[in-house]
Amino acid sequence: MHQKKMTKIGLFVLLLSGGSAARAQDTWTDLRAEQVAKLRAMTGAYEGQLAGKYPVRLLLSPGPADTLVTGMYYYLSKGQPLNLTGFTRPSVPTQRLELRETVPTAADATGWFTLGLSFQQELLGSWYNASGTTLLPVSLRRVGGAARPAALVAHITPKTYLNSFRVPVITMPDASVTRLLAHWFSLRNLTGDDVPDLRGLLAEHSGIQAADYTTNYNARGLLSLTVLTEGLGASVWYDAKTHNLDLITGFPILLADELKPELLPQFLALGQEKLAERNNDCVANQAGFLSDEDKVGVLGQEFSLSSTQEYTMGPTGLVLDHPVSYDGLSNFVFKVLQGSFPITFTYAELKPFLRSNSPLRRLL
């Protein structure tokens, strides 16, 4: 009788402990879901101050996992971007975002931000240096977004180096944005070399030999500009890189960051339909040139987020450059196919997929 009573008590305790574990798991799950929702809401551009006297702009972008973010920020007085990588810890009840600051040329942390997770338009927290000896309060408010600024365009003039390298010099009413754009479009950033190095490459007839640019779009506080480079190696090579920027903040606009996460499968499906049409056209037009292996490779192209990395703003839509890649693709065929397939999304097609605060909504 005594043994049966003890057995019942043990079973009761076990059930209680199991219920506590289940409630703890539910609490953790709810906390994590809240963190993810707040992180999604927090992505975008901000402006504010450190310690009330150091003006900065900061950009938060979705990271490779739902509790991670990436980004950058710059001091308005300097215009030099600093990289940010951030994370949240579901076990911490205060729900704060921790951002690690690094310079583009080194991996060591140069500082840290801690910001409270929030659905609001303002972020509050602190910044401290790498050694932890300096702590400054941070206050940021959301800027940029979908609202069209009144007549905000970039003033662009060319500057030529060594009679071969033509780069844009961009001036904005906001001097801090001008400084950041001067960094993005510096000769060093665009070519990877300074004037003395480029002079040597020209003399040797090796490496990069020329640079130029074209302006695709410059209105509504948005700029799309393509930089073209040409070089010599085993043969002549060409490269093109398009820069899409928000002229309110000077920050780059990555299309993948501007899409609604919940509609991403539908966006990718539409992109695959468009790419499939392009694949079929390519095989039909190049039937006498492509081998059977190449035809299979071309028809097997898949549209993914990597297909959105290079795009151009146009008058009626975005033109995405899907990179051509498949096993057995030769350099010769790659050049004939021009390295990428253009995929066009009209602004009407793009509209339902864009976040409500995306600067790309100014194009609609």
C-alpha positions in Angstrom: 0.0 0.0 0.0 2.8 2.4 0.9 4.6 1.5 -2.3 1.6 2.3 -4.4 1.2 5.7 -2.7 4.8 6.6 -3.3 4.4 5.6 -7.0 1.5 7.9 -7.4 3.3 10.8 -5.8 6.3 10.3 -8.1 4.1 10.2 -11.1 2.4 13.5 -10.0 5.8 15.2 -9.5 6.9 14.0 -12.9 3.8 15.4 -14.6 4.4 18.7 -12.8 8.0 18.9 -13.9 7.0 18.0 -17.5 4.4 20.7 -17.5 7.0 23.3 -16.3 9.4 22.2 -19.0 6.7 22.6 -21.6 5.7 26.1 -20.4 9.4 27.1 -20.4 9.7 25.9 -23.9 6.6 27.8 -25.0 8.0 30.9 -23.3 11.3 30.6 -25.1 9.5 30.1 -28.4 7.3 33.1 -27.8 10.4 35.2 -26.9 12.3 34.2 -30.0 9.3 34.9 -32.2 9.0 38.3 -30.7 12.6 39.0 -31.3 12.4 37.9 -34.9 9.4 40.1 -35.5 11.1 43.1 -34.0 14.3 42.6 -35.9 12.4 42.5 -39.2 10.6 45.7 -38.2 13.9 47.4 -37.3 15.6 46.9 -40.7 16.1 50.2 -42.5 18.0 53.4 -42.3 18.3 55.6 -39.1 19.9 58.9 -38.2 20.8 60.2 -34.8 23.6 60.9 -32.4 26.1 59.4 -30.0 26.2 61.2 -26.7 24.1 63.9 -28.2 27.0 65.4 -30.1 28.3 62.9 -32.7 25.8 62.7 -35.6 25.6 59.3 -37.4 23.6 57.4 -40.0 23.0 53.7 -39.6 21.6 51.0 -41.8 20.3 47.6 -40.6 19.7 44.8 -43.1 18.4 41.2 -42.7 21.2 38.8 -41.8 21.8 35.1 -42.9 19.5 33.9 -40.0 16.4 35.3 -38.5 18.1 36.4 -35.3 21.0 38.0 -37.1 21.4 41.4 -38.9 24.1 43.1 -40.9 24.6 46.7 -41.7 26.9 49.8 -41.6 27.0 53.2 -40.2 29.0 56.4 -40.7 29.8 59.6 -38.9 28.3 62.5 -40.8 31.5 64.5 -40.4 33.7 61.8 -42.0 31.6 59.8 -44.6 33.6 56.6 -44.1 31.4 53.5 -43.6 32.0 51.1 -40.8 30.6 47.5 -41.0 28.1 46.1 -38.5 27.2 42.5 -37.7 24.6 41.9 -35.1 22.7 39.2 -33.1 20.1 38.7 -30.4 20.1 36.2 -27.6 16.7 34.5 -27.0 17.7 33.7 -23.4 18.2 37.4 -22.5 14.8 38.8 -21.3 15.8 42.5 -22.0 15.7 41.7 -25.7 18.6 43.8 -27.0 20.4 43.8 -30.3 24.2 43.6 -30.1 26.1 45.1 -33.1 29.8 44.5 -33.6 31.6 47.3 -35.4 34.6 46.7 -37.7 36.5 48.7 -40.3 36.3 47.3 -43.9 40.0 46.5 -43.9 40.2 44.5 -40.7 38.3 41.8 -38.7 39.0 43.0 -35.2 36.1 44.8 -33.4 36.5 48.6 -33.1 33.4 49.1 -31.1 29.9 47.7 -30.1 26.3 48.9 -30.1 23.6 47.6 -27.8 20.1 48.6 -29.0 16.8 47.8 -27.5 14.5 45.7 -29.8 11.5 47.7 -30.8 8.6 48.1 -33.2 8.9 51.9 -32.9 10.5 54.4 -35.2 13.2 55.2 -32.7 16.1 53.1 -31.4 17.7 53.7 -28.0 20.9 52.1 -26.6 24.6 52.7 -26.2 27.9 52.5 -27.9 31.2 51.5 -26.4 34.7 51.2 -27.7 36.6 47.9 -28.1 38.3 48.1 -24.8 35.0 49.0 -23.0 36.5 52.2 -21.5 34.2 54.6 -23.2 30.4 54.3 -23.1 28.1 56.7 -25.0 24.3 56.8 -25.1 22.7 56.4 -28.6 19.5 57.8 -29.9 18.4 57.1 -33.5 15.2 57.8 -35.5 14.1 56.2 -38.8 14.9 58.1 -42.0 14.5 57.6 -45.8 11.9 55.0 -46.6 9.2 55.1 -49.3 8.3 58.8 -49.2 9.5 60.7 -52.3 11.7 63.7 -51.4 11.0 66.9 -53.3 13.2 67.2 -56.3 16.2 65.4 -54.8 18.7 64.5 -57.6 22.4 64.0 -57.7 24.7 66.5 -59.5 27.2 64.4 -61.4 30.3 65.6 -63.2 33.1 63.4 -64.6 36.7 63.4 -63.5 39.3 61.7 -65.7 42.6 60.2 -64.5 45.5 59.3 -66.9 43.2 59.9 -69.9 41.8 56.5 -69.3 39.8 56.3 -66.1 36.6 58.4 -66.0 34.8 58.4 -62.7 31.8 60.3 -61.3 32.0 63.1 -58.9 28.7 63.4 -57.1 27.5 66.4 -55.2 24.4 66.5 -53.0 22.7 69.3 -50.9 23.6 67.2 -47.8 27.4 67.5 -47.4 27.6 64.3 -45.4 26.0 62.3 -48.2 28.4 63.9 -50.6 31.3 62.7 -48.4 29.9 59.1 -48.4 29.4 59.1 -52.2 32.9 60.3 -52.6 34.0 57.2 -50.8 31.8 54.8 -52.8 33.0 56.3 -56.1 36.6 57.0 -55.4 39.1 55.9 -58.0 40.5 53.4 -55.4 37.1 51.9 -54.7 36.1 51.6 -58.3 39.4 50.2 -59.7 41.1 48.7 -56.7 44.2 50.9 -57.4 45.6 54.4 -56.9 47.0 56.6 -59.6 50.6 55.5 -59.3 49.6 51.8 -59.6 47.3 52.5 -62.5 50.1 54.4 -64.3 52.2 51.3 -63.9 49.5 49.0 -65.3 49.1 51.2 -68.3 52.8 51.1 -69.0 52.9 47.4 -68.7 49.7 46.8 -70.8 48.4 44.6 -68.1 45.6 44.6 -65.6 42.9 47.3 -65.6 43.3 49.7 -68.5 40.2 51.9 -68.5 37.1 52.8 -66.5 33.9 54.7 -67.4 30.3 55.0 -66.1 26.7 55.5 -67.2 23.8 56.9 -65.3 20.7 54.8 -65.5 18.4 56.6 -63.1 18.6 59.9 -61.1 15.4 61.0 -59.6 13.1 60.8 -56.6 16.1 60.5 -54.3 17.4 57.4 -56.0 20.5 56.9 -58.1 21.4 53.9 -60.3 24.9 54.2 -61.9 26.9 51.5 -63.7 30.7 51.5 -63.6 32.4 49.8 -66.6 36.0 48.6 -66.5 38.2 47.1 -69.1 41.5 45.3 -68.7 44.2 43.1 -70.3 45.3 39.7 -69.2 45.5 36.6 -71.3 42.9 38.5 -73.4 40.8 41.6 -73.1 38.2 41.5 -70.3 35.3 43.7 -69.4 33.4 44.1 -66.1 30.3 46.1 -65.1 29.1 46.9 -61.6 25.9 48.8 -60.9 25.5 50.9 -57.8 21.9 51.6 -56.6 21.8 54.2 -53.8 19.4 56.1 -51.6 20.4 59.7 -52.0 18.7 60.7 -48.7 21.2 58.6 -46.7 23.9 57.6 -49.2 23.4 53.9 -48.4 23.3 51.2 -51.1 19.9 49.5 -51.8 20.1 45.7 -52.0 16.9 44.3 -53.6 16.9 41.2 -51.5 16.7 43.4 -48.4 13.7 45.2 -49.7 11.5 42.2 -50.3 8.7 41.0 -47.9 10.0 37.8 -46.3 6.6 36.2 -46.3 6.2 36.7 -50.1 9.7 35.6 -51.0 8.6 32.2 -52.4 6.1 33.9 -54.7 8.7 36.4 -55.9 11.2 33.6 -56.6 8.6 31.6 -58.5 7.8 34.6 -60.7 11.5 35.2 -61.3 11.9 31.5 -62.3 9.0 31.8 -64.8 10.8 34.8 -66.4 14.2 33.1 -66.4 12.7 29.9 -67.9 11.5 32.1 -70.9 14.9 33.6 -71.2 16.6 30.2 -71.0 14.3 28.8 -73.8 15.0 31.8 -76.0 18.7 31.5 -75.6 18.7 27.8 -76.6 16.5 28.5 -79.6 18.7 31.4 -80.8 22.0 29.7 -80.1 20.9 26.2 -81.2 23.8 25.9 -83.8 26.4 27.1 -81.3 25.6 25.5 -78.0 26.5 21.9 -77.3 24.0 19.4 -75.8 25.8 19.9 -72.5 25.5 23.6 -72.7 21.8 23.4 -73.7 21.1 21.3 -70.6 23.1 23.8 -68.5 21.2 26.8 -69.8 17.8 25.2 -69.4 18.7 24.2 -65.9 19.3 27.8 -64.7 17.5 28.6 -61.5 16.3 32.0 -60.2 17.4 32.7 -56.6 18.3 35.7 -54.4 21.7 35.7 -56.0 19.9 36.7 -59.2 18.9 40.0 -57.5 22.4 41.1 -56.5 23.0 43.0 -59.7 20.1 45.2 -61.0 19.5 48.4 -62.8 16.7 50.9 -62.2 14.9 51.9 -65.4 12.0 54.1 -66.4 9.4 51.2 -66.3 11.0 48.5 -64.1 14.1 46.9 -62.6 16.4 44.8 -64.8 18.1 42.0 -62.9 21.3 40.5 -64.2 21.0 36.7 -63.5 24.6 35.3 -63.5 24.9 32.4 -65.9 26.6 29.4 -64.2 26.5 25.7 -64.6 28.9 22.7 -64.6 30.9 22.6 -67.8 30.4 26.2 -68.7 33.5 27.3 -70.7 35.0 30.8 -70.7 34.2 31.1 -74.4 30.5 30.2 -74.0 30.3 32.5 -71.0 31.5 35.4 -73.1 29.2 34.6 -75.9 26.3 34.6 -73.4 27.6 37.8 -72.0 27.8 36.3 -68.5 24.3 37.0 -67.5 20.6 36.9 -68.5 18.6 40.1 -68.1 15.3 39.5 -66.2 12.9 42.5 -66.1 10.4 43.1 -63.3 8.0 45.9 -64.1 7.2 48.2 -61.2 3.6 46.9 -61.2 4.9 43.4 -60.8 7.4 44.4 -58.1 4.9 46.5 -56.0 3.3 43.7 -54.0 6.7 42.2 -53.0 8.3 45.4 -51.6 8.4 46.2 -47.9 6.1 49.1 -47.0 9.1 51.3 -46.0 11.3 50.4 -49.0 13.0 53.3 -50.8 12.3 51.4 -54.0 8.6 52.3 -53.5 9.5 55.8 -54.7 9.7 54.2 -58.2 6.1 53.0 -58.2 
